Amino acid sequence: MMKYMILRLAAFIAVIGVCCADISLAESPVKTPRPIPATRAEMKELLEDMKKRPHRIPLPELTEKEKQELGERAESYESRLRYHYVPQQEGTVFGAARNRPAGDSGNAAGNSARRDFTRNADENMTLSYQFKTMLFWIVSRTNNCQYCLGHQEWKLSAVGMSDDAIAALDADWSMYSEAEQAAFAYARLLTYEPHRISDEAAARIARHFTPLQILEMTMSVSGNNAINRWKEGTGIPQSSGNTFVGRGSPGGATVAEHSDSFMTPTSDRFKNVITIVAPLEVSDGKPSGKGLSTRPETEPRDVVKQRIDEAMKRTSRLPLVDEDVAAAWLKESELDIPVSNWVRLIASFPNEGRGRLPSLSSREKQTGVLTELQKAQMNWIIARQDRAWYAVGQAYRKLHSLGQSEDQIFALDGDWKDLSAADQALFRFAENLAASPIASTDEDAAVALKFTGPAQVVQTINHVASCAYFNRVTEAAGLPLD
């Protein structure tokens, strides 16, 4: 298990003797991740329980100015987090979320008619809304993001899927076509084990989908992973009373209202069947409710340099637009950044890609309280455990440009003993959340808050979400380093 992440956190807390009494959160931050439900019936119980989840990040008292500027969104914990702590020029995993007009609540009910994050209006997108929502369900189940999982449950129901059909996503893929099963496996691999993305994995999915469809799927699944980390990192409680717009056909939409309760009947067929999606620890044949977050030990310095060199010479598995097309797209998007290969990749879907540009372009510059060095260090730490070699190469160059020596760069693969207590707390929180939300706890956030503050923690969560997207998209594409 990579650096024994949870054990490292426990040891770190014991050493520094953290006391969280002065943090305005739950009275005693939870030291373990939320339990992973083994069956559908258990899952529904935990989705319902999510409505009582305590917030992780403290907020200042609501002011009249904030009420006027946010309008209806002043009642939204999530909107207030963005308002106070996420720099506007940095964007969020939700694209233009900061620019919603007053009256747009920013939840599924408020924005479903405006923008749904499983599909955007790019003419060359061919995968259906329902199909990508099914993939979002797979991603959220894998990450144990129970907030997002609940929303996908509602959206799939809105397009007419039965409870058994949704249950089969978790327990019996044989109910679906070979192409759908291949996509489910690809989404789970990209989510849980991005370090195992390879030419062989790409070849398996390529038997069923075109390169452009694979890119569409990859960008969608990577975006789902980003949203999971934002929701879990900030500790958003489950909403209720939602209305979802479901696109059952290209030309029309269906609207479905749902009760506040997730406690709907589960058929005998699926009531006690164990998940095949969630990375669930099983002991003596019984699920423990604990997740498994495993990554291999980091490679030595000479191997890393070799992999960076190989990344410079490889050919992209997925389509890239011409440089002049990407340059025109950036100009239209009013963003003055170089035409890099990652830009040429996401520009294949200009509308979808545009929503990602602010967050991705801010990964290497200071836009808030996180310094350029802190961002570059997190880019390295997260890319190393993801084995995202394009991102590793970028971070390596950036750290050198900031005056970091070879020894300082590769020390980031170690125990961080030479870093400040604040950086150690922040980076450990980022590392766990980036590896998988199943490894992130309320106490992770409390430790980071103790040594830094709400702005640093929220901006770290947003940065981790951006890295989750960037690393998966670039490595799934086998993108050559510029």
RACORMO-V368822 format. One record per backbone hydrogen bond with DSSP energy under -1.0 kcal/mol. CO is the residue of the C=O (numbers start at 0). NH is the residue of the N-H. E is the energy in kcal/mol with one decimal. If there is no record, write none. Layout:
<<CO;NH;E> <CO;NH;E>>
This chain:
<<0;3;-1.8> <3;7;-2.8> <4;8;-2.0> <5;9;-2.1> <6;10;-2.4> <7;11;-2.5> <8;12;-2.5> <9;13;-2.1> <10;14;-2.0> <11;15;-2.2> <12;16;-1.6> <19;22;-1.8> <22;24;-2.2> <29;442;-2.1> <37;274;-2.3> <38;42;-2.2> <39;43;-2.3> <40;44;-1.5> <41;45;-2.0> <42;46;-2.4> <43;47;-2.1> <44;48;-2.1> <45;49;-1.5> <47;50;-1.4> <48;51;-2.1> <49;52;-1.6> <49;237;-1.4> <62;66;-2.1> <63;67;-2.3> <64;68;-2.4> <65;69;-2.5> <66;70;-2.0> <69;72;-1.9> <70;73;-1.8> <71;74;-1.5> <72;75;-1.9> <75;79;-2.1> <76;80;-1.9> <77;81;-2.0> <78;82;-2.5> <79;83;-2.4> <80;84;-2.5> <81;85;-1.5> <86;89;-1.3> <86;90;-1.0> <91;94;-1.8> <95;98;-1.7> <96;99;-1.4> <100;103;-2.0> <106;110;-2.3> <110;114;-3.1> <115;118;-1.8> <119;121;-2.0> <121;124;-1.9> <127;131;-2.3> <128;132;-2.1> <129;133;-2.2> <130;134;-1.8> <131;135;-2.1> <132;136;-2.1> <133;137;-2.0> <134;138;-2.7> <135;139;-2.6> <136;140;-2.4> <137;141;-2.3> <138;142;-2.3> <139;144;-2.1> <143;145;-1.3> <144;148;-2.3> <145;149;-1.8> <146;150;-1.6> <147;151;-2.3> <148;152;-2.1> <149;153;-1.9> <150;154;-2.3> <151;155;-2.8> <152;156;-2.0> <153;157;-2.0> <154;158;-1.2> <155;160;-2.2> <156;159;-1.6> <161;165;-2.0> <162;166;-2.6> <163;167;-2.0> <165;168;-1.0> <166;169;-1.2> <166;170;-1.2> <167;171;-1.9> <169;275;-3.0> <171;174;-1.4> <172;175;-2.4> <176;180;-2.5> <177;181;-2.3> <178;182;-2.0> <179;183;-2.5> <180;184;-2.4> <181;185;-2.2> <182;186;-2.7> <183;187;-2.3> <184;188;-2.5> <185;189;-2.8> <186;190;-1.6> <187;191;-3.1> <188;192;-2.0> <192;195;-2.3> <193;196;-1.4> <197;201;-2.4> <198;202;-2.2> <199;203;-1.8> <200;204;-1.6> <201;205;-1.8> <204;207;-1.5> <204;208;-1.2> <209;213;-2.5> <210;214;-2.2> <211;215;-2.3> <212;216;-2.7> <213;217;-2.8> <214;218;-2.8> <215;219;-2.1> <216;220;-2.9> <217;221;-2.5> <218;222;-2.0> <219;223;-2.2> <220;224;-2.1> <221;225;-1.8> <222;226;-2.5> <223;227;-2.6> <224;228;-1.7> <225;229;-1.9> <226;230;-2.8> <227;231;-2.7> <228;232;-2.2> <229;233;-2.2> <230;234;-1.1> <230;235;-2.2> <233;55;-1.3> <241;257;-1.5> <243;255;-2.0> <245;247;-1.2> <245;253;-3.3> <248;251;-1.2> <253;245;-3.4> <255;243;-1.8> <261;263;-2.7> <266;270;-1.5> <277;279;-2.1> <278;291;-1.9> <280;287;-2.6> <282;285;-1.9> <285;282;-3.1> <288;35;-2.8> <289;280;-3.1> <299;303;-2.0> <300;304;-2.2> <301;305;-1.6> <302;306;-2.5> <303;307;-2.4> <304;308;-2.2> <305;309;-2.4> <306;310;-2.1> <307;311;-1.1> <310;480;-2.0> <321;325;-2.3> <322;326;-2.5> <323;327;-2.0> <324;328;-2.0> <325;329;-2.4> <326;330;-2.2> <327;331;-2.3> <328;332;-1.9> <329;334;-2.2> <330;333;-1.2> <334;336;-1.3> <337;339;-1.5> <339;343;-2.1> <340;344;-1.6> <341;345;-2.1> <342;346;-1.7> <343;320;-2.1> <344;347;-1.4> <345;348;-1.5> <348;352;-3.4> <349;353;-1.8> <350;354;-1.1> <352;355;-1.1> <352;356;-1.1> <355;359;-2.5> <356;360;-3.0> <359;362;-1.2> <361;364;-1.1> <370;374;-2.3> <371;375;-2.5> <372;376;-2.8> <373;377;-2.4> <374;378;-2.7> <375;379;-2.1> <376;380;-2.6> <377;381;-2.7> <378;382;-2.4> <379;383;-2.7> <380;384;-1.5> <381;385;-1.8> <382;386;-1.0> <382;387;-2.1> <386;388;-1.1> <387;391;-2.5> <388;392;-2.5> <389;393;-2.0> <390;394;-2.6> <391;395;-2.6> <392;396;-2.0> <393;397;-2.4> <394;398;-2.8> <395;399;-1.9> <396;400;-2.3> <397;401;-1.3> <398;403;-2.5> <399;402;-1.9> <404;408;-2.4> <405;409;-2.5> <406;410;-1.4> <408;411;-1.3> <409;412;-1.4> <410;413;-2.0> <415;418;-1.8> <419;423;-2.5> <420;424;-2.2> <421;425;-2.4> <422;426;-3.0> <423;427;-2.2> <424;428;-2.0> <425;429;-2.3> <426;430;-2.9> <427;431;-2.3> <428;432;-2.2> <429;433;-2.5> <430;434;-2.2> <431;435;-2.0> <435;438;-2.3> <436;439;-1.2> <440;444;-1.5> <441;445;-2.2> <442;446;-2.7> <443;447;-2.0> <444;448;-2.7> <445;449;-2.3> <446;450;-1.5> <447;451;-1.4> <452;456;-2.2> <453;457;-2.9> <454;458;-2.4> <455;459;-1.8> <456;460;-2.4> <457;461;-2.4> <458;462;-2.0> <459;463;-2.9> <460;464;-2.3> <461;465;-1.9> <462;466;-2.4> <463;467;-2.6> <464;468;-1.7> <465;469;-2.9> <466;470;-3.0> <467;471;-1.1> <468;472;-2.5> <469;473;-2.4> <470;474;-1.9> <471;475;-2.2> <472;476;-1.5> <473;478;-2.6> <476;316;-3.8>>
